[in-house]
């Protein structure tokens, strides 16, 4: 009866829908449907959250909402049962599970109705309620994101009706904590940031050449040795090699109790944690801890940023062997111990074993590998790695888990039940899906969040560029793939050049918003121009939350070409509409009274710099970019 009454209350004030995304709603990711309704809901100090019973998960989601509201409003929002006494001066947020499942919204969907004195949130499962709460919080004014009290007599939410559910079940973000260690509290904050945009998988890259971050009690040297390196500042792979007497003080690791806390923290927010234990390549920290696991005898140390790989047009090879020896039986005994403990710590069904960028040049020289090839009838090094991967899969499956790896595990023959994470474009994902293997799409050209996102001369140094607009073009089901095998996708943050949480936030947001919408929203509902408007509103929310983010959508795009007369001709453009570009060549700082870019400009003979800045409605929007004429000549191919 109570639900029926609430529904009648909402229907009595409903107005006709005025469009799919009314201008006052800036919800990311875009809901399946949203209708504007008359009136607005006012939260005040007498408001309550009402639940039908004491179902633990419903209570948990309701308490989460109450805590979020308390932080900024100061209102002591009570969670109480329907029928309990309440103050007539307050409004009600009613949260409940559907008695009869709604087949349309599925396990993670929800419906949300907002009226003048009542909000009704319903879902089939608790996860859906949690995602509905994220949408409701986005409907509040931006100040709701404040970590401290904001004094207001009441907080307003516009009247609306929303029906929503995700397009994909796997919506992930990867955090690499090997290159730089992030504390447990920082990982908590990372999870807090991602769930606001309805992500549900934290891919935790725990081991690599620069550090081993997870306690394995049966193998203590992994953290005694493998978690620490010599501190260096600069560009990874170009740093000076440490001397033997330099103290190894940079790093850290998570105890098993820390891991359990992170897993529980994530679970409370409906996030699964996918652990990645990288092998057979990217294993310098492993062999530094246990040199007997290498196939190449020698002395090893955790990499501190010095060069140990050669990258070239034909691929790559290792200067120092950073692999586990595939013909070394001690390696499989090691893996048995590691995955036994990992499986007990992580309840998620998958364990990621890496498998990418494995340099095989030392394997080519190994007598043991040659003997293995003869014994197992392996034709080449790809099949050697496939042999390794298949043995690791058996170990992982013996722990009651499923194995996932990067798309290189396709080479030489895919392990029987392996899931594939496709990062080198779409090809691996298409191939694996056609073989009826589960696939997570994460093509680097669209979702690698370590790529710089604006003008390269002022962004963190990296080998590729990825602007927000291209991230928004990510399509998780590539043409030719077996769509039924595509679990979803994720964004990956490798941290070679990302040494802190603040730097990580800068690299993720707003591109993480685009990936969230790529993975949650119906394909036909995506609209770049509308998305940009929403992103700008979310910049204001991130400011209140004191979350760092990139404003590179306001920065000019600078290209240079050589003319027929061998002059350097420069073109300036913007990623979004509505911006004007002003520039100078004379070493002074341009503003909106300087020349405005309207057509390609020729580099003056003796100029040293081009300085550019964007404006909107008379206000500066982007950073002033100063680019040398030497760089412009380089881009144009002029010496």
SULTA-V641466 format. One record per backbone hydrogen bond with DSSP energy under -1.0 kcal/mol. NH is the residue of the N-H (numbers start at 1). CO is the residue of the C=O. If there is no record, write none. Layout:
nh/co
NH/CO
NH/CO
This chain:
nh/co
5/1
6/2
7/3
8/4
9/5
10/6
11/7
12/8
13/10
25/22
33/163
35/161
37/159
41/157
43/155
47/44
48/91
49/78
50/93
51/80
59/55
60/56
61/57
62/58
63/59
64/60
65/61
66/62
67/63
68/64
69/65
70/66
71/67
73/69
74/70
77/75
80/49
82/51
84/81
90/87
92/117
93/48
94/119
95/50
96/121
98/123
106/102
109/105
110/164
111/122
112/162
113/120
114/160
115/118
119/92
120/113
121/94
122/111
123/96
129/125
130/126
131/127
132/128
133/129
134/130
135/131
136/132
137/133
138/134
139/135
144/141
145/142
146/143
150/72
155/43
157/41
159/39
161/35
162/112
163/33
164/110
167/520
168/519
170/487
172/489
173/201
174/491
175/203
176/493
177/205
187/183
188/184
189/185
190/186
191/187
192/188
193/189
194/190
195/191
197/194
198/195
199/194
200/171
201/171
202/272
203/173
204/274
205/175
206/204
206/276
208/211
211/208
212/226
213/206
215/254
219/216
222/219
223/220
224/220
225/221
226/221
228/225
229/250
237/305
238/235
239/305
246/243
249/247
250/229
252/227
254/213
259/255
260/256
261/257
262/258
263/259
264/260
265/261
266/262
267/263
268/264
269/266
270/267
271/266
272/200
274/202
276/204
277/352
279/353
283/322
287/283
288/284
289/285
290/286
293/290
294/291
303/209
310/317
312/315
315/312
317/310
319/308
320/308
324/280
325/293
328/325
331/328
333/329
334/330
335/331
336/332
337/333
338/334
339/335
340/336
341/337
342/338
343/339
345/341
346/342
351/402
352/275
353/404
364/360
366/363
370/366
371/367
372/368
373/369
374/370
375/371
376/372
378/373
384/380
385/381
386/382
387/383
388/384
389/385
390/386
391/387
392/388
393/389
394/390
395/391
396/392
397/393
398/394
399/396
400/397
401/396
402/349
404/351
405/419
406/354
407/421
409/406
410/407
411/408
413/410
418/415
419/403
420/438
421/405
422/440
425/423
430/426
431/427
432/428
433/429
434/430
435/431
436/433
437/432
439/485
440/420
441/488
442/422
444/423
446/443
447/443
448/444
449/492
451/448
452/464
458/455
466/452
471/467
472/468
473/470
474/471
481/478
483/481
485/482
486/483
487/439
489/170
490/441
491/172
492/447
493/174
498/495
504/500
505/501
506/502
507/503
508/504
509/505
512/508
513/510
514/510
515/511
516/512
517/513
518/514
519/515
520/516
521/517
525/522
526/523
531/527
532/528
533/529
534/530
535/531
536/532
537/533
538/534
539/535
540/536
541/537
542/538
543/539
544/540
545/541
547/542
550/509
554/551
555/552
557/573
559/571
561/569
563/567
566/563
569/561
570/601
571/559
573/557
580/615
582/613
583/595
584/611
594/591
597/581
601/570
603/568
610/627
611/584
612/625
613/582
615/580
616/619
619/616
621/614
625/612
627/610
629/608
632/628
633/629
634/630
635/631
636/632
638/633
